[in-house]
């Protein structure tokens, strides 16, 4: 017996997932703000092309208006990660460079009460049978997921790019001119 799958493209499946995640984060953030709690988002994401990453990029202005702090662990480094560095005051980004840490699942913890779990970080993103589980009002699950996130966070490395550094950051080093033009005359003596 052969199981038939509806003729939906992979892009349509990922877009639908992004819309569900956007609605989930929006409703969870609004519920937390209405209850007087802080809006914080913790996320473990495969790459910047993941539906979770795309949902967080789409909600960046909304999260900033609620004063939400966002902490993200990426499994893969890519150019899209730089989009999260635009508002470095509200977003902290780390990379899981150790391949053994990629046994984790993608996850999203919103305001300490809502949790979403997705596919394994090692899983092929082009597979059609995507796994996801939403728990909108589950503070116990959110606490357990936050503890796991903190353990993973402590074993990752900060993500730094040249764009994230100030242009004259090299000039604060002793013996350097601004613009990285080399050693100053005093340093040559």
N, C-alpha and C positions, 0 to 999 in steps of 0.2 A: 504494500500500500504506500502510495506516495502522498506526502502532505503538500498541499498547494498553498503558496504564499501569495497574498495580494500583490498585484503588479505595482509596487511602490518603489521608487528609486531610493538609493542610500541617502542622497541629499535630502529627499523629502522626510525620511525617517529622522535624520539629524536635525532638520529644521523643526519638526514637531517636538522633538526632545528639548530643543532650545526654548521653544515657546512654553512648554510645561515647566521648565526650570525657571524661566523668567517670572511666570505667574506664581510659582512656589516661593521664590525669594521675595517678590513684592508683597504677597499676602503675609508671609511670616515677619517681614520687617515692619509692615504697618501694624500688625498685631502687637509686636513688641513695643513699638513706640506708643501705641494707644494704652498699653498696660503700664507705661512709665519705665520700661526697661531699656537698656542700651541696645543699639543695633550693631552687632558685630557679625562678621562672616568669616568662617574658616573653611578653606577649600583645599582638597587634594585633586589635582588635575593632571591628565596625561600630557596635554600640550596646549598651546595657544589656539589651536584649531578645534579643540573639544567643544561640544555644546555648552558645557559648564562655563568655560572661559568666554565664549561668545555671549552667553547670558549675562555674565558679570560685566563685560565691556558695555553691553547695551544698557545696563542698570547703573553704570558708574555715576551719572549725575544724580539719580534718585538716591543712591546710597550715600553720596556726599551730602545731599540736602538733609538726610536723617542723621548725619554725623557718624555714619557707620565706619568702623575700622575693618579693613579687609586684610587677612593674612592668607597667602597662597603658597602651596608647595607644588611645583611642577616636576613631572617625571622626565620631561624632555625639554631641552633648551631649543628655542627657535626664535625667529624674528618677531613673532606676534607677542612674545612675552614682554617686549619693550613697551607695548601699549599700556601695561599695568604700571610701568614706572613713571608715567606722566604725572600722576598725583602721588608722589612718594610719601607725602605726609599722612595719607590715609591708607596706603597700601604697602604691605611688606611682602616681598617675594623671595622665595628660596627654591633651590634646585636639589633634587635627590640624585646626586651623581653616582651614588653607590647602587649598582644594579640589583643588589639583594633587597633594597628598599622598595623595589617596584612590584612586590607581591601585594601591595596595598590595593584597595579599590578606590576609584574616584569617589569623593564624598564632598558634601556641602553641609555645613552646620550653620544655621541662621539663628541669631539672637539667643542661643543656648536652649532653644526649645524645639526647633524643627531640624530634621535630618533627612538628607537624601543620600542614597548609596547607588553607585553605578558599576560599570564594568571594571574589571581588573586593569591595572595600568599596563600590564603586559599584553592584553588582549588586542587582537587586530581590529582596528577601528572600522574596517570595511565589512565586518560581519553583520548580517542582518538581524540576528536574534539578540538585540541589545537588552541587557539586564538593568533594571532600575527599581528602586523601592523608595517611596515617599512616606515620611512619618511627620505629619504637620504639628501635632501637639504631643510630643514625647520627650519631656525633659530628662527622663532617666536615660533614654537612648542617646540624647544629645550630650549628656554628661559623659557617658562612656565613649562616645565618638570624639569628644573634645579631648579626653585623656589620651586616646590613641593618637590624635592629631599632634598633641604636645610632644609625645615621644618621637613621632616622626619628625616634627619640626626641629627637635634638638639634634637630630642626626643628619640634617641637611646643611647646605652651604648657602650663604647669602648670594643673591643674584646681582651682580654689578655689571654695568655696561659703561662704555666711555660716554654715552649720551647721558647717563645718570650722574656722572661726575661733573663738577663745575669746570668751566673752561680753564680757569686759572688755578685749578687745584694743585698743579705741579709746582706753581710758583711758591707755595708755602714750604716746599722742601728746601733745606739749606743749600745754597749755591746754585739755585735755578732762577732763571728769568721767566717772566710771564710769557705765555705762548710757547713754552717748551723749546726755546731757542738754544738751549745748552747752558753750560755753566757760566756764571757771572764772572767778571774780572777778579773780584775778591776771592772767589773760590779757586782761581788758578794760581794764586800766589802761594 
